[in-house]
Amino acid sequence: MNAQVVALRDDPLAEDGVIIRQIVQAIKSVRHGQVRIIIQDSRVVQIDKTEKLRLA
């Protein structure tokens, strides 16, 4: 087990920071489309990204 995984288990706020960075990265990487965040029991469990290709 690496140090980052151990740190995430010990500090829930550190995990929140990782999730926020992943959401921001998904938003920045989509030019036309959507980012959907799936939440269960008040926790982010999945981030979906859909991108559309605009031809005109």
MIMI-307374 format. One record per residue (C-alpha): x, z, y negated; residue in one letter. Coordinates in steps of 0.001 Angstrom, whole numbers, plus 500000, padded with zeros to 6 digits. Each point is the difference from the previous one (the first is absolute). Layout:
<r><east>X</east><up>Z</up><north>Y</north><rest>A</rest></r>
...
//
This chain:
<r><east>500000</east><up>500000</up><north>500000</north><rest>M</rest></r>
<r><east>501493</east><up>499062</up><north>496644</north><rest>N</rest></r>
<r><east>500250</east><up>502258</up><north>496957</north><rest>A</rest></r>
<r><east>497291</east><up>498156</up><north>498056</north><rest>Q</rest></r>
<r><east>497393</east><up>500598</up><north>502728</north><rest>V</rest></r>
<r><east>500893</east><up>503691</up><north>500121</north><rest>V</rest></r>
<r><east>499757</east><up>500235</up><north>496198</north><rest>A</rest></r>
<r><east>496566</east><up>498346</up><north>500029</north><rest>L</rest></r>
<r><east>498690</east><up>502492</up><north>502527</north><rest>R</rest></r>
<r><east>501272</east><up>502930</up><north>497933</north><rest>D</rest></r>
<r><east>498824</east><up>498704</up><north>496598</north><rest>D</rest></r>
<r><east>496553</east><up>498359</up><north>499770</north><rest>P</rest></r>
<r><east>500679</east><up>499018</up><north>496368</north><rest>L</rest></r>
<r><east>503029</east><up>497966</up><north>501115</north><rest>A</rest></r>
<r><east>497723</east><up>498071</up><north>502364</north><rest>E</rest></r>
<r><east>497605</east><up>499352</up><north>497103</north><rest>D</rest></r>
<r><east>502867</east><up>498488</up><north>498024</north><rest>G</rest></r>
<r><east>500848</east><up>497656</up><north>502872</north><rest>V</rest></r>
<r><east>496371</east><up>498898</up><north>500284</north><rest>I</rest></r>
<r><east>499707</east><up>499424</up><north>496260</north><rest>I</rest></r>
<r><east>503163</east><up>497874</up><north>500023</north><rest>R</rest></r>
<r><east>498622</east><up>497933</up><north>502899</north><rest>Q</rest></r>
<r><east>496707</east><up>499444</up><north>498136</north><rest>I</rest></r>
<r><east>501812</east><up>498974</up><north>496815</north><rest>V</rest></r>
<r><east>502245</east><up>497626</up><north>501968</north><rest>Q</rest></r>
<r><east>496945</east><up>498406</up><north>501640</north><rest>A</rest></r>
<r><east>498360</east><up>499532</up><north>496579</north><rest>I</rest></r>
<r><east>503145</east><up>498497</up><north>498480</north><rest>K</rest></r>
<r><east>500430</east><up>497560</up><north>502886</north><rest>S</rest></r>
<r><east>496508</east><up>498457</up><north>499676</north><rest>V</rest></r>
<r><east>499542</east><up>497333</up><north>497354</north><rest>R</rest></r>
<r><east>496372</east><up>499104</up><north>500861</north><rest>H</rest></r>
<r><east>498157</east><up>502152</up><north>502513</north><rest>G</rest></r>
<r><east>499210</east><up>503577</up><north>500767</north><rest>Q</rest></r>
<r><east>501498</east><up>503243</up><north>501250</north><rest>V</rest></r>
<r><east>497685</east><up>502231</up><north>502012</north><rest>R</rest></r>
<r><east>500813</east><up>503639</up><north>500740</north><rest>I</rest></r>
<r><east>498381</east><up>501571</up><north>503065</north><rest>I</rest></r>
<r><east>499512</east><up>503769</up><north>499834</north><rest>I</rest></r>
<r><east>499000</east><up>502432</up><north>502771</north><rest>Q</rest></r>
<r><east>499687</east><up>503748</up><north>499503</north><rest>D</rest></r>
<r><east>501284</east><up>499657</up><north>496402</north><rest>S</rest></r>
<r><east>503229</east><up>498325</up><north>501197</north><rest>R</rest></r>
<r><east>501174</east><up>496407</up><north>499653</north><rest>V</rest></r>
<r><east>500233</east><up>498593</up><north>503528</north><rest>V</rest></r>
<r><east>500289</east><up>496264</up><north>499310</north><rest>Q</rest></r>
<r><east>500835</east><up>497558</up><north>497216</north><rest>I</rest></r>
<r><east>498638</east><up>496445</up><north>500367</north><rest>D</rest></r>
<r><east>501221</east><up>497141</up><north>497851</north><rest>K</rest></r>
<r><east>498198</east><up>496633</up><north>499734</north><rest>T</rest></r>
<r><east>501509</east><up>497199</up><north>497978</north><rest>E</rest></r>
<r><east>498360</east><up>496753</up><north>498905</north><rest>K</rest></r>
<r><east>501878</east><up>496807</up><north>499365</north><rest>L</rest></r>
<r><east>498833</east><up>498341</up><north>496750</north><rest>R</rest></r>
<r><east>500708</east><up>496280</up><north>499965</north><rest>L</rest></r>
<r><east>498715</east><up>499095</up><north>496553</north><rest>A</rest></r>
//
